[in-house]
Amino acid sequence: MSDPISPRKILITNALPYANGPLHLGHMVGFMQADFWARFQRLRGHQVTFVGGDDQHGTPIMLGAEKQGLTAQQLIDQVEAQHAESLAGFHIHLDNYSGTHHPENQRLSSEIYQRIKAKGHIDVRTIKQAYDEEKGMFLPDRYVKGTCPKCKSPDQYGDNCEVCGTTYDTTDLIDPYSVLSGKPPVERESEHYFFKVSDFEAMLNEWKDSPALQPEIANKLGEWFESGLIDWDISRDAPYWGFEIPDAPGKYFYVWLDAPIGYMASHEVACQQSGDDWHAYWDAGNHNTELYHFIGKDIVRFHTLFWPALLHAADFRIPTGVFVHGFLTVDGAKMSKSRGTFVMAETYLKHLNPEYLRYYFAAKLSNNVVDMDLNLEDFAARVNSDVVGKMVNIASRCAGFIGKRFDGYLAKASAAPELHQAFADAADAIAQRYEKREFSIAMREIMALADKANQFIDEHKPWVLIKDEAKIDEVQAVCTAGINAFRALCIYLKPVLPDLVSRAEAFLNVDPLRWDDLQQPLLDHQINKFTPLMTRIESDSIDAMIEESKESLEPTLDPNSPLAKDPISAEINYDDFAKVDLRIAKIVDAQHVDGADKLLQLTLDLGGEQRNVFAGIKSAYKPEHLIGKLTVMVANLAPRKMRFGLSEGMVLAAGPGGSDLFILNPDDGAEPGMRVK
């Protein structure tokens, strides 16, 4: 029997999804992991508060709202409601869900800033930033692209290279350009506010070596310490969607300053509703409560370096633990819009039971920082085998006999007290698996118990015993043992399958199951009529979900538009595109071609080298109107022998043909021979 456990007061948060679009299945990895753990702790009798919300600030919100013809407030309100609905659809039980633009967060963000400023942890400096003159705004790192200064990969973001992993300043990019206007940004000076993270190096080193972090994350912090702690720029210039910094007109808190403070604000709303003491969870020095964050590996730096330093500086407690998980892949590859594997939460819910995914994720999740693959074939096979074929099957095999022959009453004694004891004895080991977030191991151990129960039923064959009136009591005892095994499985799987277990509780005619119920079997008790608790996953439903995911990405086109008439070709990778060498060329001569209805003969200057090209643009241009123009040509196309001569490349033109052809003209400043990239 398990030893009595002392009640704990636990606060759990999950990373805040960004408020610029619907949730997808990748978001569900973190939310489900946090929900499993929260439900497990509640099942054990602990006081648990699980809160979340949307990350609602930053330039993308501002620009996204503008693009949709909405105010930023309208957009974030709309997305917050949509996110909350999707989470509820997946049975994610949050005690409060409110975004970072709520007034509680503004007050707390200002209070924390003023605390750390009063203690001398804010530094004001003039820095140089990328500025888009056409848009009239400073550009966030992700709105500047260019060539990586280290590996020379093109089209990399302004803060890090996705090819080689190097981090750098935006000003280090080669040939940078603004994502908004396409124009090269200029450098402008601006006064910015920095949080002096370096003031807390000793505390952070101690934190790094604490049990709060997974070994992989502690190692990553060690690497950051070795390269030297840098102070954190916590301000952004107007125009910016966020909270204005107190006493600093035109300056706004950087989104990552107030985003984690959103955990505190969302919890404050939950406490206002429940009457719980918010300060007991957040004030420094309080050791009677616990605080845990579940996050993805892409936001480790903010949660394990800046966040604990900020909390400590403002006299708040640092987290008890930060639990980091990897990304989601589908069928072994990054989620893909073109393949339909970038599945939105609402699309999944139209076609499949949310608890299918909850169980599958639980069966795959570990406490390591590793990516998790949703293999759609394995997904169907595992759920059908484990949940339907093993767990639910136990109840369906036994309930009919109890209902029809014994008026729904279980026997006064089980035919297999040793089977019940095996289930009860596993409680501590399975609880440890849940506690350590070793969900996949827990699922395997639970399904091993289900195998034992099914084996017991197979050996005793109640469908054979029922034919012998002298063995009727044995049938009741055997089926009672089976129903109790099913009940124990429901307790073990309640954190993962809450809706199924809720319906199972109605079938069993019991109050909500608790972990302690494992110790006492259900005997001499009337159960209700059994109805199917879960059906098998059908491949047609998965196929329909994938197809809809593809369709949902198709834009609604005017049937007369060029894109509708001439759809985009099949996707290629960058290596394919990089093989094409596009160059600026000057048309120095243009002539009619004798005997050709569509061709003009062009002489192209590439800046010291001339090429002869035959182009099918005669119906759209007179030769004399082309001479002196700049255009774009494919310079590395293999020469093609034609009956009129040798064509040494191809000029680029747009349009359906005939008189509707338009050669490409670069802007002034381009010179013959320049590469187009």
N, C-alpha and C positions, 0 to 999 in steps of 0.2 A: 504494500500500500504506500502511496505517495505521502511524504511528510507534509504537514500543513505549510502553506506559503504565506509570507507576510505581504499584505496589500501594498502595491506600489502606485505612485501617481506619475503618469507618463504622458508627455506631450510629443506628438508625432507630426511631422510635416513632410510634404512631398514637393519637389521642385515645381516652381510656378510656370505653367506653359505660357508662351508668349501670345498676346491677345491680337494676333493678326490673321488668324484663320482657324479652321476647325481642328479638333484633336484627331490624331491618327493612331494606329496600333502601336507605334513606337512609344507614344506617350503612356500607353497602358502598362508598359513594363514596370515603370516606377510606381505608378498609382496602385497597381495590383499588389506589388511586393509590399508596399507600405500598408495596404488594406489587409492583406493576409496577416501581417505581424500585429496590427492593431486589433483585429478580431480575435487572434489567438490570445493576446494579453487580456482582453475583456473576458474571454471564455474561462480564463484562469482566475477571474475574480478581481483583476486590477482595475483601477480607475484610469481610463484612457481618453485623451482628447486628440482627435485627428483633424487638423485644419489645413486649408490650402487656399488657393485663389489664382488669379491671373496676373502675369507681369504686364502692366498696362502702359508703360512709359517708353519714350525713345523716339528717334527719328522715323523708323519704319511705320510706327503707328500713325504719326502725323501725316506722312506722305501717303500711306495706304488709305487713310480716311479721305484725304483730298482727292485721290484717284477715284474713289467710289462715290464722290459727291456727298460725303457725310462729314459731320464734325467728329473730332477725335472722341469726344464723349459718347456720341451715338454709336461709333464703331465698337468701343470697348464694352459698352453696356450690352450690345447685341452679341458680341463674342462671349462675354462672361455667362450670359444666360444659356448660350449654345453649349459651352463647355460643361456647365453644371448639369445640363440635361444628359449629355453623353456619359458623364461619370456615373450619374444615377442609373443609366441604362446598363452599365457594367457592374452594378451593385457595389460601387465604391462609396462607403459610408463615411462622409465627412461631417464633422460637427459644425463647421462653418466654411463657406467658400466665398471669399470676397477679394476683389482685386486691389492692386497697389495704388490706385487713384482715390481710394476711399479716404474720408477725412481723418480716420484714426491713424492711417499711415503717414499723412502729412504732418500731423502733430508729433508723432513719434520720431519721424525723420528729422524734423527741425530740432526737437529736444536732444537727440543724440548728437547732431552736428554741433549744437551750442555747448554741450558738455565737453566734447573733445576739443573744441576750439578754445574754451576757457582754460583747459589744461595744457594748452600749447602744442597740440598735436596737428594743427592745421598750418600749412605753409602756402603763401600766395606767391606765384611766380609768373613771369611772362614767358610764354612758349610760342613756338611757330607751329602753325597748323595748315593743313590743306584747306583751301577755300575755293568754292565754285563761284566764279564771278557771274556766270549766267543765271544761276539759281539764287545768288545772293546769300549764301550760307556756308558755314564751316561744315566740313564733311566728316562724319564718323569714319572710323577705320574701314568698316565693311562697305563703305560707299566710295572707296577709292580702290582701283585695281591697277595692276601693272605687272612688270616682269620681276620675278624673285631675284633679289640681289645676290643670292648664293648659288642656286641651281639653274637660274636663268629660265625657269618655267614661266610661260606667259599667263596672263589673266589670273593672277593671284591677288588675294585680298590685301588690304593695307596694313594688317597686323600680323599675319602669319601665312606661310606657304603651305598649301594642302598637299603638295607633292613631296617636299623634303622635310616639312615640319618646322622649319626655321621661323622664329619670331623676330620681328624688327619694327622700326618706326615707319610710319607712312612715308616720311621724307626719304627713306632708303630705297623705295621702289624705283625701278628703271622704267622710263616712259610711262609714268602714272597718268590715269585719266579718271574723270568723275563718272560713276555709274549713272548719275542722274542726267547729265548733259552730254557725256562723251568727250568733253573738252578737258585738256590738261588743267589740273588745279594750280593755283598760285599759292605761295606761302604768305600767310599773314600772321602778325603777332596778336596774341590775346592773353589776357590775365586769367590764370586758372588757379583753382584751389586743390591742394594736395593733402591727403591724409598720410601722416608720417608713419608708415608701417614699420620702418626701420627702428622706431622707438620701442618696438615690442619683440625684438629678435629673441631675447632670452625666454620670454613667455611662449613664443611660438615654437622654439626648440623643445621646450618641455612638453608642449602639446603634441608635437610630432612624435614623440616617443611614448605617448600615452595609449591606453587601450581604445581610445576614441576612434582611431583610424585603422583601416585595413593596411596590411603590410605594404601592398603595392602603392597605396596613397602616401604612406609615411616615406617611402623611398623617393617618390616624386617630390615631396616637400624638401627632402634632403638635397635633391638636385637644384631646386630653386635657391636654397640657402647657400649652396656652393657658388652659384653664379652671382650672389649678392642681392639682398632685398632692395627693391625699388619702391619709392613712395608712390601712392596711388592717386591718380588724377580723378577727383570725384565731381568735377564740374563740367558743364557744357554750355555753349553760348546759344542765345536766342538766334533764330527761332527754334524752339525745342518743346516737345510735349512732355511735361513733367512738373515737378514742384520747384518753385523759385527758391533759391537759397536765401535765408534770412539776411537782411542788410547787404544784399549783393544784387541790385537790380540788373536784369538781363542775364543773370547767371542761374543755371538750373542744376539740380542734383543729377549726376549721371545715373542712368537707369539701374546700374548695379549697386549703387549706394542704397537706394530705397527698396529694391526688390526683396532682399532677404529680411529687411525690416518689416516687409509685408507679412512674414510669418507671425511676428509679434502683434501686428495690427489685427490680423484675422483671428488670432487667439484671443485678443482683447474682446472682440465682438462675441466670440463663443462664451467667454466668461461673463459678459453682460447678460447673456441669455440663460446661462446655467447657474450663475451665482458663485462660481468658483473664484478663487483668489489668483488673479493674473500675476501679481508680484511674487507669489510663492514659486512660480516657474522661472522668472526672469531675473530677479534681483541677485546680485553677486553674493556668494557665500551660502546660498541655500542648497543644502545637500539632501533635502527630503523629497525632491522631485527630479524627474529625468527628462531630458530633451534630446530628441533624435531627428536628424534630417535624412531623408532618402533622396538621392540625386543621381543624375547621369554623369558619366565620366568627362563630358565636355565642359562642365562647370565646376570642376574640382578646385581650381585656383581661387575662385571667389568664395567658396564655402569653407575651405580649409586653411586659407591664408588671410585674406582680407576680413572675412566675417568674424572669426574668433578675435582678431586684433581689434576690430571695431567694437565688439561687445565688451571686451575687457577694458578698452579705453573709456567707455561710457559707463563703467561700473555695473554692467550686466553679466550674467553667468555665461560661460562658454558651453557649447553643446556637450552632452554626455557621449554622443557618437554621431558620426557622419557615415552613412552607408551608401557606397557608390556601386552602381551597376553599369554594365556595358550597353551597347546599342542593340537594336533589333535588326536582324537580316531576315529575308524571306527566301526560302528555297536556296540558301547558301549565298545569296547576293544582296547587295544594298537594295533597299526598297526602291522600286522603279515605277515611275508613272507610266511609261510606255508599255510595260508588261502587266500593268494593273495590280502590282503587288504593293503599291503605296496606298494602303487601304485606310480610308477615313473611318473613325469610330462609328459614325452614324450609318455608313454603308454596311459595315459588318453587322450592326444590330438589325438591319432590315432582313438579313438572310440567315443568321445563325444565332443560336443561344449564347448569351455572353458567358455562361458558365463553362462552355466548351473551352473557350480561350483561357478563362481563369484556371481551369485544371491543367491545361497544357503548359501555361507559363509556370505554374507551381512545379510541374514535373520537370522543368528545365532549369529553374532558377537556382543559383548557388550564392554563397556569400563572397564570391570572388568578383573581381572587376573584369568580366569577360563578356564578349558579345554573345547574344542568344539567337539561335536560328529558329524561325517558324517554318518548318518543313511541312507543307500543306498535306502531303500524303501521310506522313507520320502523325500529323495533327489528328486526322480523321481516325487512323488506325488505333492510336493510343487512347483517345477518348472513348471510342467504341469498345475497345477491349477492357479498359480499366473501370471507367465509371458505369457504363451500361452493362458490359458483359460480366463484370465481377461484382461491383458494389450493389447496384440496383437489382441485379439478377438474384441476389440472395433473398431480398424481400419478396420479389415476384414469385420465387420458387416455393416460399413457405406460407405467404399470406393467404393464398386461396384455401389451403387445407384448414387453417385456423378459422377462417371466416365461415366456410361451408359446414364444417363438422363440429365446431366448438363454439359457435355463436360469437366468434371473435375473441374468445378468452385464451390467454396464454396459460400454460401449465403451471402448477404450483411449484414444480421443480424442473430444472433443466436436465436434459439427457446428457449434457456435456459440461459439467462444472469446470473441467480442466480447460475446455475451449474458452469459456468466459475468463478464466484466470490468466490464460495466455494473452488475451486482449487487454486485461487490466494491468498485467505486469509490464506491458510495453509502454505504459503511459509516460513514465519518466524519460525514457529514451526518446520517444517521439516529441515530448515537450522540449527536450534539449535541442532537437533538430530545428524545431520552430524558433526557439529562442535565439539560436545562432544563425537563423535565416538560411539554413540548409534545407530549403523546401524540397528540392529534388530527391534528397535522401529520405526525407520524411514521407514523400509520396511512395517511394519504393517500399519502405517498411510497412506503410499502411496497406498497400496492395498485397504484400506478402501475407498479412493477416487475412485479407479477403480471400486469398487462395486457400488458406487453411479452412476457412468457413465453407467455401464451396466444396472442398475435398471432403469435409465432414458430411455435408448433405449428400454428396455423390455416394459415399460409403454406406449411409443409412437408408437411402432411397425411400423417402416417404411416399412416393407415388406407387411403390410396390407394397409397402407395409399397409397402406390404406385399404388394400384388397382383402386383408385378413382382419376380420372384426376383433379377434383376440389381441391384435396389436395396435388398436386405435389409440390407447393411452401413450404408446411409444411414439406414434406419429405426432401427437400434440407436444410431447417432450422434445422430440427432434426439431420440430418447426419452431418451438419456443427458443431453443438454442440458436437456431438460424436467425430469428428475429432479433435476439439480443446481440448477436454478432453484427447484424446490420445497424442496430442502434449505436454500438460502439464505433463503427466506421463513420457514422454520421457525426459523432462527437469529434473524432479525429479530423474529419474533413470540413467541419463547419466553418473554419476560417476561409476556406477556399471555395466552398459551394454553399453559400448561405441561403440562397433561394431554394435549392433542392432540399436542403436540410429543414428549412421552414415547412415545406410541404410534407416532408417525412415526419416531422413532429406532429402534424395534424393527423397523419395516418396512424402514428403510434399512440395518439391520444395522450400526449404528455405536454407538460410545460416546456418552455425553451430549455434545451439541453445545456448542461454545464460540464466542465471537465471532471468535476468530482463525481458525476453520475456514472463514470466508468467503473467505479468500485462495486456498485450494487446492481445486480441484474433485475430486469423487469419481469416479475412473475405474478400469476393470478391477476392479470390485468387485461381489460378489454381493449382491443385495438379496433380501428375503423377499417372500412373497406379499402382495399388497396387500389390505387389508380396509378398508371404509369408515371414515373417521376422524371424520366429523361429518355428521349428517343435517340436513335443512332444518327450520326452525321452522314448526310448523303452528299456524294460528290457533286450532284447537280447544284446544291446550295453554294458550295465553294466556287464552282464555275461561274454561277450567276453573280456572286460577290466580285470576283475578279473582272468579269465583263463590265459590271456597272462601274467599277473603279476606273476602267479604261474610258468608258463613256463619259464619266463625270469630269474628265479632264479635257474633253473635246469642247472647244469654244463654239458658241452659237454664231454661225457665220451667215452673212448675207449671201444667198445663193448666187448672186451676181458678182461677188467679190473675187479678186484674183486668187485668193487662197482657197476659196471653195472650188473654183474651176481648175486649179492646179495645186493639189495638196502637197504639203511638205513631204519630201522623200524619206526613206527609211533612215533611222538614226545611224550615225557613224561615230567613231571615237576620235579623240583629238589627234592621235597618231595618223589616222587616215587624212584628216584635214591638213595636218602640218606638211604633208608631202606636196601639196599644191603651192607653188611659188607664184604669188600675185605681185605684179610690179606696175608702177606708174609708167605710162608710155605716152610720148608726144607724137601725134599724127603729122608727119612732115610732108606726106604726099598721099593723094587718094585718086584713083582712076577707075573708069568703067572697065569691065572685063568683056572682051569680045566673045559673043556666043553664050554668055551667062545671064540668066534672067534675074538672079537674086544677088549676085556677088559684086562687091567692090574690092579692088586691090589696094591695100593700105601699106604704106611704108611707115614703120613705127621706130622712133628713136628711144632707146633705153638709157640714154646718158652715155654716149660714146659707142654704143653698139646698135646697129639697125637690123630690124626684122621685117620680112615680107609676110603679110597675113591676108588671106582671103576671108572676108566677112559677109554674111548673108543679110546685109542691111540696105541693099540698093533701093528697096521700096520705101524706105523711111528717110534717106538722106541723099542730098546731092553732094558729089565729091568735093566741090569747092567749099562747101559749108563745113567740112570736117577738118580741113587743113589748119594746123595750129592748135587744135584742141588737145587737151590732156584726157587720157582715158585709162582704163585698167585692163591688163592682159594677163593671161596665164602664160608665164614665161618658160616653164619647164615641161610643156606638153611636147611629146615626141613629134617631130616634123611629119607632115602628111603630104604625100605626093598626089597632086591633082592633075587633071588634064590641062589645066591652065598654068601650072607651075607648082612650086613647093610652098606650102603654107607652114610658117614657123611659129605657130602659137595661136592664140584665140583671144579676141577682145570680148569683154563682158557687156551684155545689154539686157534690159528688162522689157517685158511686154509680151503679148500673145503672138505677135507676128504682123506681117503686112506693113502698113504704115504706122502701126502701133508698136514701134521698137525704139528703145531709148538707151543709147550707150551710156556707160557710167562716166561721170565727170567728177574728178576729185576737187576739193576746195583749193582756192588760191594758196600758194605756199608749197604745195606738193611739187616735187621735181622728178623728171624722168629718171628711172632706175630705182626709185625708192620702193622698198618692200611694203606691201599692204598686209597688215596683221591685225 
